């Protein structure tokens, strides 16, 4: 898809990750449909290359309607008024169904670092002492991944998981990152931190030039240089 303008539908465009994805895509000359629950609250997203529409990522009919005519989709959506598992499982089913009907072949989803492995078969959220509330939220993401892996679908999906830390919303875009595998990547040159801006870079890079497919894939800051 690289080398030309791509039409991208972004679910959850009003959140931190979604806003960064919108900005990154538009900055590269792509056309974006920003999907939010209440467009009246997010008109600041509208502008050259961006249209803001109402949609529900957990409803397949809604997904199909807003995604029609697009080349790729990003899901940066989240809901706090329903359980993590209910939301992420519902969204996975609706996205696979709705995007297939709309003819959208590439789906990028933002995962969570606590579903990555610290060793083969050992997930971050299964570590002794991991906060129970955080584990419950993480298990919702894991259930979403189970739906994607089990699906008989032609959609080329990818879940990108940043490090299991709070992402930095203020750090500037560097355009540099590491990506690959389902294990937590070693700390980068800025420690364990990672920015929403560079997460957006990774998302759009994988739309322009897909290199990872149908997997949970870790992303992190560039590794520290050792003497």
Rosetta silent file (secondary structure, phi, psi, omega in degrees, C-alpha in Angstrom):
SEQUENCE: XXXXXXXXXXXXXXXXXXXXXXXXXXXXXXXXXXXXXXXXXXXXXXXXXXXXXXXXXXXXXXXXXXXXXXXXXXXXXXXXXXXXXXXXXXXXXXXXXXXXXXXXXXXXXXXXXXXXXXXXXXXXXXXXXXXXXXXXXXXXXXXXXXXXXXXXXXXXXXXXXXXXXXXXXXXXXXXXXXXXXXXXXXXXXXXXXXXXXXXXXXXXXXXXXXXXXXXXXXXXXXXXXXX
SCORE:     score description
SCORE:     0.000 S_00000001
   1 L     0.000  -12.573 -175.287    0.000    0.000    0.000 S_00000001
   2 L   -67.873  157.036  176.461    2.979    2.341    0.370 S_00000001
   3 L    94.583   -6.353  178.923    3.648    5.076   -2.163 S_00000001
   4 L  -147.327  166.738  179.897    0.072    6.325   -2.496 S_00000001
   5 L   -69.298  136.710 -178.955   -2.694    7.753   -0.368 S_00000001
   6 L  -116.538  141.608  174.877   -4.494    5.164    1.750 S_00000001
   7 E   -96.077  122.887 -173.856   -7.964    5.496    3.224 S_00000001
   8 E  -124.924  129.035  174.003   -7.939    4.470    6.888 S_00000001
   9 E  -100.049  127.599 -175.140  -10.875    4.162    9.277 S_00000001
  10 E  -118.146  112.724  177.591   -9.815    4.659   12.902 S_00000001
  11 E   -86.091  137.991 -176.262  -12.094    3.457   15.695 S_00000001
  12 L    76.113   33.772 -174.050  -11.609    5.173   19.040 S_00000001
  13 L   -68.749  -14.574 -177.272  -10.110    8.191   17.318 S_00000001
  14 L   -86.025  -10.204  179.718  -10.857   10.504   20.247 S_00000001
  15 L   -84.274  179.089 -177.115   -8.508    8.811   22.726 S_00000001
  16 H   -61.309  -49.842 -179.835   -4.796    9.369   23.175 S_00000001
  17 H   -66.068  -41.221 -179.215   -3.713    6.522   20.909 S_00000001
  18 H   -63.253  -44.064  179.462   -6.452    7.256   18.398 S_00000001
  19 H   -61.601  -41.660  178.782   -5.592   10.929   18.117 S_00000001
  20 H   -65.044  -37.917  178.385   -1.941   10.122   17.546 S_00000001
  21 H   -65.632  -41.427  177.066   -2.883    7.595   14.863 S_00000001
  22 H   -59.637  -49.363 -177.451   -5.072   10.179   13.119 S_00000001
  23 H   -62.168  -41.816 -178.920   -2.273   12.764   13.176 S_00000001
  24 H   -65.363  -45.223 -178.423    0.336   10.294   11.929 S_00000001
  25 H   -64.608  -46.006 -179.565   -1.822    9.037    9.071 S_00000001
  26 H   -65.467  -37.534  178.686   -2.865   12.520    7.929 S_00000001
  27 H   -62.186  -21.703  177.641    0.721   13.728    8.220 S_00000001
  28 L   -96.885    6.830  176.093    1.679   11.120    5.645 S_00000001
  29 L    88.714   14.404  179.828   -1.008   12.245    3.239 S_00000001
  30 L   -89.572  161.127  177.337   -3.582    9.542    3.938 S_00000001
  31 E   -96.781  131.379 -173.739   -7.347   10.018    4.184 S_00000001
  32 E  -123.592  134.396  165.827   -8.826    9.261    7.605 S_00000001
  33 E  -106.238  113.862 -177.770  -12.324    8.596    8.875 S_00000001
  34 E   -91.594  114.043 -176.413  -12.238    9.194   12.634 S_00000001
  35 E   -99.626  124.169  179.063  -14.900    7.081   14.353 S_00000001
  36 E  -137.160  166.335 -179.490  -16.166    8.185   17.769 S_00000001
  37 L   -75.436  -35.742 -178.140  -19.341    7.617   19.742 S_00000001
  38 L  -133.474   93.448 -176.383  -20.354   11.296   19.810 S_00000001
  39 H   -56.459  -27.813 -178.488  -18.885   13.387   16.966 S_00000001
  40 H   -60.937  -25.190 -178.610  -20.088   16.635   18.551 S_00000001
  41 H   -87.102   -8.062 -172.520  -17.445   16.181   21.253 S_00000001
  42 L  -130.741   31.839 -179.426  -14.575   15.624   18.836 S_00000001
  43 H   -68.364  -14.932  175.696  -14.923   18.207   16.119 S_00000001
  44 H   -66.075  -17.699  177.518  -11.364   19.326   16.856 S_00000001
  45 H   -75.812  -26.318 -174.960  -10.290   16.167   14.995 S_00000001
  46 L   -67.640  147.548  179.715  -11.935   17.330   11.777 S_00000001
  47 E   166.787 -165.958 -179.666   -9.797   19.013    9.165 S_00000001
  48 L   -59.131  121.748  177.761   -7.971   18.436    5.916 S_00000001
  49 L    86.248   -2.415 -176.152   -7.952   14.714    5.249 S_00000001
  50 E  -129.854  127.799  169.536  -10.114   13.832    8.269 S_00000001
  51 E  -116.162  140.378 -177.700  -13.853   13.281    8.577 S_00000001
  52 E  -107.757  124.651 -177.334  -15.414   12.589   11.984 S_00000001
  53 E  -132.660  161.642  176.761  -18.326   10.159   12.117 S_00000001
  54 E   -88.263  138.826  177.685  -20.389    8.323   14.702 S_00000001
  55 L  -165.227  162.971 -179.647  -19.887    4.592   15.063 S_00000001
  56 L  -127.295  111.878 -175.392  -19.899    1.669   17.467 S_00000001
  57 L   -69.079  -12.509  178.195  -16.957   -0.709   17.266 S_00000001
  58 L   -96.066    4.081 -179.090  -18.970   -3.426   19.033 S_00000001
  59 L  -118.635  114.687 -174.364  -21.726   -3.396   16.391 S_00000001
  60 H   -61.188  -37.305  178.893  -20.922   -5.181   13.121 S_00000001
  61 H   -63.862  -41.657  178.122  -23.503   -3.223   11.126 S_00000001
  62 H   -65.140  -43.494  178.715  -22.020    0.048   12.338 S_00000001
  63 H   -59.505  -47.034 -179.146  -18.481   -1.132   11.573 S_00000001
  64 H   -60.480  -41.273 -176.529  -19.498   -2.161    8.052 S_00000001
  65 H   -66.306  -46.999 -176.448  -21.215    1.151    7.393 S_00000001
  66 H   -78.084  -22.308 -176.419  -18.366    3.437    8.468 S_00000001
  67 H   -88.491  -13.055 -178.394  -15.629    1.218    6.999 S_00000001
  68 L   -52.708  129.801  176.741  -17.096    0.981    3.498 S_00000001
  69 L    86.351    3.483 -179.689  -14.613    2.203    0.892 S_00000001
  70 L   -99.393  157.444  179.523  -11.537    2.128    3.142 S_00000001
  71 L   -89.418  -31.218 -174.303   -8.278    0.265    2.612 S_00000001
  72 E  -152.914  163.131 -179.769   -7.404   -0.420    6.244 S_00000001
  73 E  -133.748  147.830  172.253   -8.677   -0.052    9.796 S_00000001
  74 E  -123.913  132.811  173.086   -7.146    0.768   13.164 S_00000001
  75 E  -111.064  110.988  175.550   -8.872   -0.033   16.438 S_00000001
  76 L  -116.947   20.844 -171.711   -7.755    2.184   19.287 S_00000001
  77 L   -82.775  154.291  175.065  -11.110    1.975   21.023 S_00000001
  78 L  -155.148  155.244  177.470  -11.875    1.272   24.665 S_00000001
  79 L  -136.893  135.778  178.132  -14.889    1.443   26.953 S_00000001
  80 L  -105.027   -2.454 -178.581  -14.938    1.831   30.719 S_00000001
  81 L   -97.292   12.170  174.897  -18.705    1.414   31.103 S_00000001
  82 L  -148.782  163.402 -176.107  -18.580   -2.329   30.390 S_00000001
  83 L   -64.935  152.532 -179.400  -16.272   -5.174   31.365 S_00000001
  84 H   -57.848  -46.393 -177.955  -12.974   -5.490   29.540 S_00000001
  85 H   -65.527  -43.614  179.459  -13.778   -8.954   28.218 S_00000001
  86 H   -58.953  -44.764 -177.764  -17.269   -7.978   27.070 S_00000001
  87 H   -68.211  -53.991 -172.460  -15.939   -4.963   25.206 S_00000001
  88 H   -70.031  -34.892  175.281  -12.851   -6.430   23.558 S_00000001
  89 H   -67.865  -44.430  177.874  -14.475   -9.729   22.610 S_00000001
  90 H   -60.930  -41.695  179.889  -17.506   -7.887   21.235 S_00000001
  91 H   -65.891  -40.689 -179.857  -15.288   -5.498   19.302 S_00000001
  92 H   -61.216  -46.735  178.858  -13.218   -8.322   17.816 S_00000001
  93 H   -62.683  -44.592 -178.240  -16.300  -10.123   16.520 S_00000001
  94 H   -66.123  -39.792  179.437  -17.845   -6.911   15.188 S_00000001
  95 H   -65.316  -46.888 -179.297  -14.639   -5.794   13.475 S_00000001
  96 H   -61.940  -42.125  179.746  -14.050   -9.116   11.753 S_00000001
  97 H   -70.290  -54.289 -175.526  -17.652   -9.283   10.569 S_00000001
  98 H   -64.871  -42.148 -179.468  -18.121   -5.635    9.654 S_00000001
  99 H   -67.953  -36.477  176.795  -14.769   -5.134    7.956 S_00000001
 100 H   -61.770  -42.906  179.057  -15.232   -8.294    5.894 S_00000001
 101 H   -65.833  -32.426 -178.660  -18.584   -6.996    4.669 S_00000001
 102 H   -84.617   -7.611  179.626  -17.009   -3.626    3.869 S_00000001
 103 L    77.619   24.877  178.218  -14.127   -5.221    1.971 S_00000001
 104 L   -91.689  121.680 -170.887  -11.404   -3.894    4.301 S_00000001
 105 L   -96.973  -16.198 -176.582   -8.474   -6.302    4.265 S_00000001
 106 E  -122.141  129.231 -179.596   -6.029   -4.971    6.880 S_00000001
 107 E  -129.325  121.291  174.652   -6.861   -4.475   10.573 S_00000001
 108 E  -106.746  130.235  177.072   -4.481   -3.045   13.158 S_00000001
 109 E  -122.572  141.727  176.267   -5.439   -3.304   16.824 S_00000001
 110 E   -88.294  118.646  178.704   -3.680   -1.737   19.800 S_00000001
 111 L   -93.198 -158.872 -178.479   -2.995   -4.381   22.396 S_00000001
 112 L  -137.233  139.812 -173.015   -1.598   -4.160   25.910 S_00000001
 113 H   -64.039  -21.599 -178.842    1.875   -5.038   27.125 S_00000001
 114 H   -72.992   -8.849  174.409    0.650   -7.219   29.974 S_00000001
 115 H   -91.720   -2.984  175.784   -0.435   -9.866   27.436 S_00000001
 116 L   -77.787  165.165 -179.788    3.158  -10.232   26.232 S_00000001
 117 E   -93.590  145.703  169.214    5.443  -12.978   27.508 S_00000001
 118 E   -96.854  -19.138  174.338    8.341  -12.553   29.918 S_00000001
 119 E  -156.809  162.167 -177.995    9.438  -16.101   29.025 S_00000001
 120 L   -51.691  119.336  178.032    7.935  -18.692   26.670 S_00000001
 121 L    82.060   -1.378 -178.131    4.362  -19.296   27.835 S_00000001
 122 E  -111.849  110.366 -177.796    4.617  -16.886   30.796 S_00000001
 123 E   -88.272  151.514  179.254    2.509  -13.737   30.414 S_00000001
 124 H   -55.136  -44.456 -174.679    3.163  -10.486   32.247 S_00000001
 125 H   -73.164   -5.293  176.312   -0.316  -10.485   33.809 S_00000001
 126 H   -96.784    2.249  179.673    0.272  -13.956   35.285 S_00000001
 127 L   -67.461  143.190  177.035    3.244  -12.834   37.380 S_00000001
 128 L   -55.628  134.101  177.773    2.846  -13.223   41.165 S_00000001
 129 L    83.916    0.053  177.610    1.557  -10.020   42.712 S_00000001
 130 L   -63.496  132.120 -175.513    0.256   -8.538   39.462 S_00000001
 131 L   -54.110  133.226 -174.385   -2.630   -6.214   40.463 S_00000001
 132 H   -63.992  -40.227  179.299   -5.953   -8.045   40.192 S_00000001
 133 H   -62.556  -42.816  178.023   -7.787   -5.118   38.617 S_00000001
 134 H   -65.172  -36.320  179.835   -5.072   -4.781   36.005 S_00000001
 135 H   -67.151  -40.739  178.096   -5.129   -8.511   35.363 S_00000001
 136 H   -60.131  -43.775  178.197   -8.873   -8.481   34.781 S_00000001
 137 H   -64.002  -43.154 -179.308   -8.462   -5.705   32.228 S_00000001
 138 H   -64.835  -36.219  179.142   -5.575   -7.523   30.566 S_00000001
 139 H   -63.703  -28.858  174.099   -7.561  -10.755   30.343 S_00000001
 140 H   -62.616  -42.656  176.227  -10.107   -8.882   28.226 S_00000001
 141 H   -64.335  -39.875  179.155   -7.363   -8.126   25.717 S_00000001
 142 H   -63.851  -38.286  178.393   -6.246  -11.762   25.854 S_00000001
 143 H   -66.556  -37.160  175.047   -9.808  -12.886   25.122 S_00000001
 144 H   -59.677  -44.713  179.971   -9.898  -10.524   22.130 S_00000001
 145 H   -62.713  -37.656  177.315   -6.714  -12.133   20.852 S_00000001
 146 H   -61.103  -41.269  178.295   -8.275  -15.589   21.250 S_00000001
 147 H   -61.798  -46.026 -178.686  -11.188  -14.501   19.040 S_00000001
 148 H   -62.930  -45.167 -178.017   -8.836  -13.204   16.362 S_00000001
 149 H   -65.225  -32.968 -176.575   -6.661  -16.313   16.384 S_00000001
 150 H   -85.713  -11.603 -172.356   -9.646  -18.644   16.149 S_00000001
 151 L   -72.558  137.863  170.825  -11.419  -16.712   13.393 S_00000001
 152 L   -91.460   90.134 -171.273  -11.802  -18.134    9.911 S_00000001
 153 L  -140.903  149.790  174.760  -11.276  -14.807    8.189 S_00000001
 154 L   -89.230   -2.250 -179.549   -9.560  -13.319    5.201 S_00000001
 155 L   -74.330  129.879  178.383   -8.746  -10.163    7.145 S_00000001
 156 E   -87.088   93.089 -175.779   -5.024   -9.658    7.733 S_00000001
 157 E   -97.519  158.848  175.270   -5.096   -8.558   11.376 S_00000001
 158 E  -152.303  129.195  173.915   -2.273   -7.568   13.705 S_00000001
 159 E  -101.484  117.448  177.262   -2.295   -6.707   17.405 S_00000001
 160 E   -99.705  124.468 -178.022    0.574   -4.370   18.323 S_00000001
 161 E  -114.561  118.310  175.231    1.414   -4.325   22.030 S_00000001
 162 L   -74.678  175.261  179.399    3.582   -1.569   23.514 S_00000001
 163 L   -59.432  154.706 -178.561    5.651   -2.188   26.676 S_00000001
 164 L   -77.902   59.409  177.083    3.693   -2.941   29.893 S_00000001
 165 L  -139.996  167.721  174.287    4.068    0.613   31.223 S_00000001
 166 L   -69.040  129.585 -179.671    2.052    3.820   30.972 S_00000001
 167 L   -77.848  152.884 -177.032    2.723    5.360   27.584 S_00000001
 168 E   -90.464  117.100 -179.703    4.012    8.930   27.308 S_00000001
 169 L   -86.238  -11.969 -175.676    1.488   11.267   25.689 S_00000001
 170 L  -104.305  -18.446 -178.091    3.841   14.250   25.691 S_00000001
 171 L   -64.121  139.993 -178.492    7.050   12.764   24.293 S_00000001
 172 L   -72.071  158.080  175.980    7.786   13.897   20.737 S_00000001
 173 L   -66.886  128.649  173.520    7.677   11.591   17.755 S_00000001
 174 L  -104.680  -24.950 -176.893   11.060   10.051   16.960 S_00000001
 175 L    76.686    8.529 -177.003    9.914    7.723   14.200 S_00000001
 176 L  -121.079  138.983  179.591   12.172    5.017   15.634 S_00000001
 177 L  -166.733  167.235  170.821   11.117    1.800   17.345 S_00000001
 178 E  -112.109  149.186 -179.413   11.709   -1.950   17.531 S_00000001
 179 E  -147.482  144.432  173.896    9.058   -4.465   16.642 S_00000001
 180 L   138.351  142.357  176.369    8.670   -8.220   16.619 S_00000001
 181 L    81.025  167.731 -178.239    7.810  -11.274   18.672 S_00000001
 182 L  -105.773   10.123  176.896    5.360  -11.873   21.483 S_00000001
 183 E  -102.472  152.700  176.023    7.797  -11.302   24.351 S_00000001
 184 L   -58.710  127.623  179.800    8.422   -8.020   26.160 S_00000001
 185 L   -78.802  147.537  178.562   11.302   -6.337   24.366 S_00000001
 186 L   -56.783  156.111 -178.089   14.310   -5.206   26.444 S_00000001
 187 L   -56.387  146.117  179.560   14.310   -1.620   27.658 S_00000001
 188 E   -89.608 -166.561 -175.409   15.197    1.000   25.094 S_00000001
 189 L   -73.378  -10.266  175.664   17.578    3.942   25.286 S_00000001
 190 L  -109.777   21.451 -175.690   15.023    5.886   27.311 S_00000001
 191 E    87.731 -150.582 -177.970   14.318    3.051   29.746 S_00000001
 192 L   -81.196   -7.384 -172.816   11.061    1.132   29.608 S_00000001
 193 L   -69.882  158.557  177.140    9.079    4.108   28.339 S_00000001
 194 L  -154.920  149.148 -174.332    7.402    4.413   24.958 S_00000001
 195 E  -104.320  152.462  172.497    5.337    7.186   23.411 S_00000001
 196 H   -60.846  -34.677 -178.027    1.901    7.261   21.857 S_00000001
 197 H   -62.332  -43.844 -179.476    3.479    9.174   18.967 S_00000001
 198 H   -78.538  -24.778  170.527    5.854    6.351   18.090 S_00000001
 199 H   -61.623  -42.280  178.533    3.148    3.744   18.623 S_00000001
 200 H   -63.207  -37.630  176.866    1.214    5.582   15.904 S_00000001
 201 H   -59.247  -46.352 -179.540    4.271    5.442   13.652 S_00000001
 202 H   -62.371  -41.486  179.713    4.404    1.658   14.038 S_00000001
 203 H   -60.582  -49.423 -176.135    0.682    1.321   13.303 S_00000001
 204 H   -72.655  -34.325  174.436    0.798    3.327   10.093 S_00000001
 205 H   -56.690  -42.569 -177.735    4.072    1.726    8.973 S_00000001
 206 H   -72.758  -18.303  173.080    2.372   -1.674    9.179 S_00000001
 207 H   -81.375  -44.149 -179.477   -0.497   -0.401    7.052 S_00000001
 208 H   -67.099  -43.030 -177.239    1.782    1.103    4.409 S_00000001
 209 L  -138.987   81.868 -175.990    4.175   -1.866    4.321 S_00000001
 210 L   -60.158  127.719  178.572    2.802   -4.899    6.189 S_00000001
 211 L  -124.786  -17.614 -179.749    5.552   -7.039    7.704 S_00000001
 212 L  -125.346  142.252 -170.796    3.732   -8.806   10.560 S_00000001
 213 L  -141.883  137.718  171.090    0.550  -10.773   10.175 S_00000001
 214 L    47.142   53.607 -176.421   -2.127  -12.459   12.295 S_00000001
 215 L  -156.010  165.977  166.368   -0.156  -12.235   15.516 S_00000001
 216 E   -92.663  122.391 -174.222    0.444  -10.376   18.762 S_00000001
 217 E  -129.495  127.477 -178.698    3.579   -8.358   18.134 S_00000001
 218 E   -77.536  147.931  173.656    5.575   -6.310   20.622 S_00000001
 219 E  -135.000  147.061 -177.124    6.794   -2.804   19.923 S_00000001
 220 E  -158.723  170.710  177.722    9.218   -0.750   22.005 S_00000001
 221 L   -66.613  162.801  179.988   11.673    2.118   21.945 S_00000001
 222 L   -62.571  140.263 -175.576   15.016    1.724   20.229 S_00000001
 223 E   -65.218  149.829  178.069   17.478   -0.340   22.268 S_00000001
 224 L   -66.758  146.277  176.294   20.157    1.317   24.326 S_00000001
 225 L   -87.810  124.385 -179.058   23.618    1.481   22.829 S_00000001
 226 L  -104.961  147.473 -178.933   26.142   -0.403   24.967 S_00000001
 227 L   -73.989    0.000    0.000   29.860    0.181   24.974 S_00000001
